[in-house]
Amino acid sequence: MYALLRVLARLALRWYYRDIDVEGLEHLPSRRPLLLAVNHPNALVDALLVGCIVPRRVMITAKSTLFANPIGAAFLRWVSVVPLRRASDESDLSDTPNPARNRGTFEAVHEALRGGGAVLVFPEGITHDEPWLAPLKTGAARMALHSKKAGDVPELTIVPIGLTFERKEAPRTRVLVRIGEPIALADWQPPPGIAAAQALTSEIEARLRAVTPNYSSTDDAARAVRLASLIASIFDEAPRITAAGRSLGIEAAIARRIKRMEDALGGDSALRARATSLEERLDALGRDIRSRGILVEDVAISRDILPGIKFSLREGWLLLIGGPIALWGWINHWLPIHAARAVAMHSIDSAADPAMRTLVAGSAFVLLTYFAQSAVVFALWGGWMALAYLVSLPIAGDVNFVLADRIRRVRRRAHAYFVFRRDPALQTRWLAAIDALRAEVVRLDRALADRSEPPGQ
């Protein structure tokens, strides 16, 4: 059942998100018992992502309120989900929370770790929409220390995993998963005078912050994302067209670089003025280019006839081959997916709701549609035809999503080509502006790097 759910989760995630980029897989030990400490921006989607990315069976800890329904509770336990009772879940908040409320869960986690397993914990304790890491609870640290104290999990390793969503509520957007530096618990010792659980929680938090974006406000987050995208675009000269497009990891790395640059500005008014001027020029150019329906990264495309012909032949051939398959996928998935989206967009309380509800409802609706259609085919043409029909559906669905993304990208590139064919001076002007901005980004970066270097180096 776990293996089947993992396959379904991978398919659902691939259909909802355009690209899921993973960095730092080398930090994930293949055999050691693992406690996976993950930030929690997107409810159920976060657990699905980690379960699909980690190449091992993962036990998931989840809030105990999900186990209120007996049937649901039995299913969750069947697929390796264990309840974690938070202090806020206590029936009487006026009383001191019972420290033994999670004894059974701690023992289940310990048993899994002793067997060399992997356990997923969300140490924030809540899922939220804020652009920063919420204060961590001590539960993950206490689980790790509980197993360490038992003495039978000698290689226990805590691995921080950061999840970053381009727009978590929007279909066909991008996701970045960053796996950070692990903590080998056997080598870790708390600083003198600090309780072990609190010290380990602080260490986990520091490592989670290193792999997650943390901004003081949503406006700061939006600004960083905008600038990172613009800078990535001006350095990305006419990139090859792919369905996924540019990795979110590239823009996230640039956003981190921008943050370090701004921290290095300090009180240097001259450098700060240069940075402000650069940002204003980037924004102005971006608005000018977008007003023509063109992507910044497409400004550098060739407007010659021969590259245009090659482009048309290549994309036309892909459309000719993949188009019928994609159409088959669109016909068979339009109704269940749009029904799931309608359910997802009803009465939204959080930005995490649309993705979570779409994935859950969409999986149910798609499976029901598959079985109903296959049953009809079976009744009309027999078992082998029904089996072939059933196998074709997810393949065609995959092709539909990938080709639809590519077609949207092709249309933007073709639009840019014809605009520049009509107005070559516009492309020349924008290219000159991009060259100047690119040079200023490099100069400012070097100036800030020189400023932050210690004297004598």
C-alpha positions as CSV (number, residue, x, y, z in Angstrom):
1,M,0.0,0.0,0.0
2,Y,2.8,2.4,0.9
3,A,4.6,1.7,-2.5
4,L,1.3,2.3,-4.4
5,L,0.6,5.5,-2.5
6,R,4.1,6.7,-3.3
7,V,3.6,6.1,-7.0
8,L,0.3,8.0,-6.9
9,A,1.8,10.8,-4.9
10,R,4.6,11.2,-7.4
11,L,2.2,11.4,-10.3
12,A,-0.1,13.8,-8.5
13,L,2.8,16.1,-7.6
14,R,4.2,16.0,-11.1
15,W,0.8,17.0,-12.5
16,Y,0.3,19.8,-10.0
17,Y,3.8,21.3,-10.0
18,R,5.7,22.0,-13.1
19,D,9.2,21.3,-11.7
20,I,10.4,19.8,-8.4
21,D,14.1,20.6,-8.0
22,V,16.1,18.7,-5.3
23,E,19.5,19.9,-4.0
24,G,21.8,18.2,-1.5
25,L,20.8,14.6,-1.9
26,E,24.4,13.8,-1.0
27,H,23.6,14.9,2.6
28,L,21.1,12.0,2.9
29,P,22.7,8.9,4.3
30,S,21.4,5.7,2.6
31,R,21.6,3.3,5.6
32,R,21.6,5.2,8.8
33,P,18.5,5.8,11.0
34,L,17.2,9.3,10.0
35,L,15.1,11.9,11.7
36,L,14.0,14.3,9.0
37,A,13.3,17.8,10.3
38,V,11.3,19.6,7.7
39,N,9.7,23.1,7.5
40,H,5.9,23.1,7.0
41,P,4.6,25.7,4.6
42,N,2.1,23.6,2.6
43,A,0.2,21.1,4.8
44,L,-0.1,17.6,3.4
45,V,1.9,18.5,0.3
46,D,5.1,18.7,2.4
47,A,4.8,15.1,3.6
48,L,4.1,13.9,0.1
49,L,7.2,15.7,-1.3
50,V,9.5,14.3,1.4
51,G,8.0,10.8,1.0
52,C,8.6,10.9,-2.7
53,I,12.1,12.3,-2.6
54,V,13.6,10.2,0.2
55,P,14.5,6.8,-1.4
56,R,13.3,4.9,1.7
57,R,10.1,4.2,3.5
58,V,9.3,7.2,5.7
59,M,7.3,7.2,8.9
60,I,5.4,10.4,9.2
61,T,4.4,12.1,12.5
62,A,1.1,14.1,12.2
63,K,-1.1,16.1,14.5
64,S,-3.4,13.8,16.5
65,T,-6.5,15.6,15.4
66,L,-6.2,13.9,12.0
67,F,-6.9,10.6,13.8
68,A,-10.3,11.6,15.2
69,N,-12.1,9.5,12.6
70,P,-11.6,5.7,13.4
71,I,-11.5,4.7,9.7
72,G,-9.1,7.5,8.8
73,A,-7.0,6.7,11.8
74,A,-6.7,3.0,10.8
75,F,-5.7,4.0,7.2
76,L,-3.1,6.5,8.5
77,R,-1.5,4.0,10.7
78,W,-1.5,1.4,7.9
79,V,0.7,3.8,5.8
80,S,3.1,4.6,8.6
81,V,1.6,7.8,10.0
82,V,1.7,8.1,13.8
83,P,-0.2,10.7,15.9
84,L,1.7,13.5,17.6
85,R,-0.3,15.2,20.3
86,R,0.6,18.9,20.7
87,A,0.1,20.9,23.8
88,S,-2.6,22.8,22.0
89,D,-4.5,19.6,21.5
90,E,-4.9,19.0,25.2
91,S,-8.6,18.9,26.2
92,D,-8.1,21.4,29.0
93,L,-5.6,24.1,28.2
94,S,-5.8,25.5,31.7
95,D,-4.0,22.5,33.0
96,T,-0.3,21.9,32.7
97,P,0.2,19.9,29.5
98,N,0.9,16.2,30.2
99,P,4.5,15.5,29.3
100,A,3.6,11.8,28.8
101,R,0.9,12.5,26.2
102,N,3.2,11.3,23.4
103,R,4.8,8.3,25.1
104,G,3.4,5.9,22.6
105,T,4.5,8.0,19.6
106,F,8.0,8.4,21.0
107,E,8.2,4.6,21.4
108,A,7.0,4.1,17.8
109,V,9.6,6.5,16.5
110,H,12.3,4.9,18.6
111,E,11.3,1.5,17.3
112,A,11.5,2.7,13.7
113,L,14.9,4.4,14.2
114,R,16.2,1.3,16.0
115,G,15.4,-0.7,12.8
116,G,17.3,1.8,10.7
117,G,14.2,3.6,9.4
118,A,13.5,7.2,8.5
119,V,11.0,9.4,10.5
120,L,9.6,12.7,9.3
121,V,8.9,15.4,11.8
122,F,7.7,19.0,11.3
123,P,9.3,20.8,14.3
124,E,7.4,24.0,13.7
125,G,4.3,22.1,14.9
126,I,2.0,24.0,12.5
127,T,1.6,24.7,8.8
128,H,1.5,28.4,8.0
129,D,1.7,31.0,5.2
130,E,4.4,33.2,6.7
131,P,7.6,33.8,4.7
132,W,9.8,32.7,7.7
133,L,10.4,29.7,9.8
134,A,8.1,29.6,12.9
135,P,9.8,29.0,16.3
136,L,10.6,25.3,16.6
137,K,9.0,23.1,19.2
138,T,11.3,20.7,21.1
139,G,9.5,17.5,20.0
140,A,12.0,16.6,17.3
141,A,14.9,17.1,19.6
142,R,13.3,15.1,22.4
143,M,12.6,12.2,20.1
144,A,16.2,12.2,19.0
145,L,17.5,12.4,22.6
146,H,15.1,9.7,23.7
147,S,16.5,7.3,21.2
148,K,20.1,8.4,22.0
149,K,19.5,7.8,25.7
150,A,18.2,4.3,24.9
151,G,21.6,3.5,23.5
152,D,20.4,1.3,20.7
153,V,20.4,3.8,17.8
154,P,24.2,4.6,17.6
155,E,24.2,6.2,14.1
156,L,21.1,8.4,14.5
157,T,21.3,11.3,12.1
158,I,19.1,14.4,12.0
159,V,18.7,15.8,8.5
160,P,17.2,19.3,7.9
161,I,15.1,19.6,4.7
162,G,13.8,23.0,3.5
163,L,10.8,23.3,1.2
164,T,10.4,26.4,-1.0
165,F,7.4,27.0,-3.2
166,E,7.3,29.5,-6.0
167,R,3.5,29.9,-5.4
168,K,2.3,26.9,-3.4
169,E,-1.4,27.5,-4.2
170,A,-0.9,27.8,-8.0
171,P,-0.8,24.8,-10.3
172,R,2.2,24.3,-12.7
173,T,4.6,26.3,-10.6
174,R,8.0,25.3,-9.2
175,V,9.2,23.7,-6.0
176,L,12.7,23.6,-4.5
177,V,13.7,20.9,-1.9
178,R,17.1,21.6,-0.2
179,I,18.6,19.0,2.0
180,G,21.0,20.6,4.5
181,E,24.0,19.5,6.6
182,P,23.0,16.6,8.8
183,I,23.6,16.3,12.6
184,A,25.3,13.1,13.7
185,L,23.8,12.8,17.1
186,A,26.6,10.6,18.4
187,D,29.1,13.5,17.9
188,W,26.8,16.3,19.1
189,Q,27.0,17.7,22.7
190,P,25.0,20.5,24.2
191,P,26.9,23.7,25.2
192,P,27.5,23.9,29.0
193,G,24.6,25.2,31.0
194,I,21.9,24.7,28.3
195,A,19.3,21.9,28.5
196,A,20.0,19.3,25.9
197,A,16.5,19.5,24.3
198,Q,16.7,23.2,24.0
199,A,20.2,23.2,22.6
200,L,19.5,20.6,20.0
201,T,16.3,22.4,19.0
202,S,18.4,25.5,18.4
203,E,20.9,23.5,16.3
204,I,18.1,22.1,14.2
205,E,16.6,25.5,13.8
206,A,19.9,27.0,12.6
207,R,20.3,24.3,10.0
208,L,16.7,24.6,8.8
209,R,17.2,28.3,8.4
210,A,20.2,27.6,6.2
211,V,17.9,25.7,3.7
212,T,14.8,27.9,3.9
213,P,14.0,31.4,2.8
214,N,13.4,33.6,5.8
215,Y,12.0,37.2,5.3
216,S,10.7,39.7,7.8
217,S,7.5,40.3,5.8
218,T,5.6,39.1,2.8
219,D,6.6,42.4,1.0
220,D,10.3,41.6,1.5
221,A,9.7,38.1,0.3
222,A,7.9,39.3,-2.9
223,R,10.7,41.8,-3.6
224,A,13.4,39.2,-3.2
225,V,11.6,36.8,-5.5
226,R,11.1,39.5,-8.1
227,L,14.7,40.7,-8.1
228,A,16.1,37.2,-8.1
229,S,13.9,36.3,-11.1
230,L,15.0,39.5,-13.0
231,I,18.7,39.0,-12.3
232,A,18.5,35.3,-13.3
233,S,16.7,36.4,-16.5
234,I,19.3,39.0,-17.6
235,F,22.1,36.4,-17.1
236,D,20.1,33.7,-18.9
237,E,20.7,34.4,-22.5
238,A,17.9,32.9,-24.7
239,P,17.7,29.6,-22.8
240,R,16.6,26.4,-24.4
241,I,12.9,25.7,-24.2
242,T,12.0,23.0,-21.8
243,A,8.7,22.2,-20.2
244,A,10.0,22.8,-16.7
245,G,11.9,26.0,-17.6
246,R,14.5,27.5,-15.3
247,S,15.1,25.7,-12.0
248,L,13.7,27.5,-8.9
249,G,17.0,26.6,-7.3
250,I,18.9,29.1,-9.5
251,E,16.6,31.9,-8.4
252,A,16.7,30.8,-4.8
253,A,20.5,30.9,-4.9
254,I,20.4,34.5,-6.3
255,A,17.9,35.5,-3.7
256,R,20.3,34.3,-1.0
257,R,23.1,36.2,-2.7
258,I,21.0,39.4,-2.7
259,K,20.3,39.0,1.0
260,R,24.1,38.6,1.8
261,M,24.8,41.7,-0.4
262,E,22.2,43.8,1.4
263,D,23.6,42.6,4.8
264,A,27.1,43.8,3.6
265,L,25.8,47.3,2.7
266,G,25.7,48.3,6.3
267,G,25.8,52.1,6.6
268,D,27.6,52.7,3.3
269,S,25.3,55.3,1.8
270,A,27.1,55.4,-1.6
271,L,26.8,51.6,-2.1
272,R,23.2,51.6,-0.8
273,A,22.3,54.3,-3.4
274,R,23.9,52.2,-6.1
275,A,21.9,49.2,-5.0
276,T,18.7,51.2,-5.0
277,S,19.4,52.6,-8.4
278,L,20.1,49.2,-9.8
279,E,16.9,47.8,-8.4
280,E,14.9,50.6,-9.9
281,R,16.5,50.1,-13.3
282,L,15.9,46.4,-13.2
283,D,12.2,46.9,-12.3
284,A,11.7,49.5,-15.0
285,L,13.2,47.3,-17.7
286,G,11.3,44.3,-16.5
287,R,8.0,46.3,-16.7
288,D,8.9,47.6,-20.1
289,I,9.6,44.2,-21.5
290,R,6.6,42.5,-19.9
291,S,4.3,45.2,-21.2
292,R,5.0,43.8,-24.7
293,G,4.1,40.2,-23.6
294,I,7.8,39.1,-23.7
295,L,9.9,37.3,-21.1
296,V,13.2,39.0,-20.2
297,E,15.2,35.9,-21.0
298,D,13.8,35.9,-24.5
299,V,15.2,39.3,-25.4
300,A,18.4,37.7,-26.6
301,I,16.8,35.3,-29.1
302,S,18.0,35.4,-32.7
303,R,15.6,37.2,-35.1
304,D,17.3,35.6,-38.2
305,I,15.1,33.5,-40.5
306,L,17.1,30.3,-40.4
307,P,16.9,29.9,-36.5
308,G,13.2,30.7,-36.8
309,I,12.7,27.9,-39.4
310,K,14.6,25.4,-37.2
311,F,12.5,26.5,-34.2
312,S,9.3,26.0,-36.1
313,L,10.3,22.6,-37.5
314,R,11.5,21.3,-34.1
315,E,8.4,22.4,-32.1
316,G,6.0,21.4,-34.9
317,W,7.5,17.9,-35.0
318,L,7.1,17.6,-31.2
319,L,3.5,18.8,-31.5
320,L,2.8,16.4,-34.3
321,I,4.1,13.4,-32.3
322,G,2.9,14.4,-28.9
323,G,-0.3,16.3,-29.8
324,P,-2.6,13.3,-30.3
325,I,-1.4,11.7,-27.0
326,A,-1.8,15.0,-25.2
327,L,-5.3,15.4,-26.6
328,W,-6.2,12.0,-25.4
329,G,-4.9,12.9,-22.0
330,W,-6.9,16.2,-21.9
331,I,-10.1,14.5,-22.9
332,N,-9.9,11.9,-20.2
333,H,-8.7,14.2,-17.4
334,W,-10.5,17.5,-18.0
335,L,-13.6,16.6,-15.9
336,P,-12.0,15.1,-12.8
337,I,-9.2,17.7,-12.6
338,H,-11.5,20.6,-13.1
339,A,-13.9,19.1,-10.5
340,A,-11.0,18.7,-8.1
341,R,-10.0,22.3,-8.7
342,A,-13.5,23.6,-8.0
343,V,-13.6,21.7,-4.7
344,A,-10.1,23.1,-3.9
345,M,-11.1,26.7,-4.5
346,H,-14.2,26.5,-2.3
347,S,-13.9,28.3,1.0
348,I,-10.1,28.8,1.2
349,D,-8.7,29.5,4.7
350,S,-5.0,29.2,3.9
351,A,-2.8,29.4,0.8
352,A,-2.0,25.7,1.5
353,D,-5.6,24.7,0.9
354,P,-5.7,24.8,-2.9
355,A,-2.8,22.4,-3.5
356,M,-3.7,20.0,-0.7
357,R,-7.4,19.8,-1.7
358,T,-6.6,19.5,-5.4
359,L,-4.2,16.7,-4.8
360,V,-6.5,14.8,-2.5
361,A,-9.8,15.4,-4.5
362,G,-8.0,15.1,-7.8
363,S,-6.5,11.7,-6.9
364,A,-9.9,10.4,-5.8
365,F,-11.7,11.8,-8.9
366,V,-9.1,10.6,-11.4
367,L,-9.0,7.1,-9.9
368,L,-12.8,6.9,-10.0
369,T,-12.9,8.1,-13.6
370,Y,-10.2,5.6,-14.5
371,F,-12.1,2.6,-13.1
372,A,-15.5,3.7,-14.4
373,Q,-14.1,4.2,-18.0
374,S,-12.1,1.0,-17.8
375,A,-15.2,-0.9,-16.7
376,V,-17.1,0.4,-19.7
377,V,-14.3,-0.6,-22.0
378,F,-14.1,-4.1,-20.4
379,A,-17.9,-4.6,-20.9
380,L,-17.6,-3.6,-24.6
381,W,-14.3,-5.1,-25.7
382,G,-12.9,-7.3,-23.0
383,G,-10.1,-7.5,-20.4
384,W,-7.0,-6.9,-22.6
385,M,-8.5,-3.8,-24.2
386,A,-9.6,-2.5,-20.8
387,L,-6.0,-3.0,-19.4
388,A,-4.5,-1.2,-22.4
389,Y,-7.0,1.6,-22.0
390,L,-6.2,1.9,-18.3
391,V,-2.4,1.9,-18.9
392,S,-2.7,4.6,-21.5
393,L,-4.5,7.1,-19.3
394,P,-1.7,8.2,-16.9
395,I,0.8,8.2,-19.7
396,A,-1.5,10.5,-21.8
397,G,-2.1,12.7,-18.8
398,D,1.6,13.1,-18.2
399,V,2.1,14.1,-21.9
400,N,-0.8,16.5,-21.7
401,F,0.7,18.5,-18.8
402,V,4.2,18.5,-20.1
403,L,3.2,19.4,-23.7
404,A,0.8,22.1,-22.5
405,D,3.6,23.8,-20.5
406,R,5.9,23.6,-23.5
407,I,3.3,25.0,-25.9
408,R,2.8,28.0,-23.6
409,R,6.5,28.6,-23.6
410,V,6.7,28.2,-27.4
411,R,4.0,30.8,-27.9
412,R,5.9,33.3,-25.8
413,R,9.1,32.7,-27.7
414,A,7.4,32.9,-31.0
415,H,5.6,36.1,-30.0
416,A,9.0,37.6,-29.1
417,Y,10.5,36.5,-32.4
418,F,7.8,38.2,-34.4
419,V,7.9,41.4,-32.3
420,F,11.7,41.7,-32.9
421,R,11.3,40.9,-36.6
422,R,8.9,43.9,-36.9
423,D,11.0,46.2,-34.6
424,P,14.7,45.2,-34.5
425,A,15.6,48.5,-32.8
426,L,13.5,47.5,-29.8
427,Q,15.5,44.4,-29.3
428,T,18.8,46.3,-29.8
429,R,17.7,48.9,-27.1
430,W,16.7,46.2,-24.6
431,L,19.9,44.2,-25.2
432,A,22.0,47.3,-24.5
433,A,20.1,47.9,-21.3
434,I,20.5,44.3,-20.2
435,D,24.3,44.5,-20.9
436,A,24.6,47.6,-18.8
437,L,22.5,46.1,-15.9
438,R,24.5,42.8,-16.1
439,A,27.8,44.8,-15.8
440,E,26.4,46.8,-12.9
441,V,25.3,43.7,-11.0
442,V,28.8,42.2,-11.4
443,R,30.5,45.5,-10.3
444,L,28.2,45.9,-7.3
445,D,28.7,42.3,-6.2
446,R,32.5,42.7,-6.4
447,A,32.4,45.9,-4.5
448,L,30.4,44.3,-1.7
449,A,32.6,41.2,-1.7
450,D,35.7,43.5,-1.3
451,R,33.9,45.4,1.5
452,S,33.1,42.3,3.4
453,E,36.6,40.7,3.2
454,P,38.6,40.9,6.5
455,P,41.5,43.4,6.4
456,G,44.8,42.0,5.0
457,Q,43.1,39.4,2.8
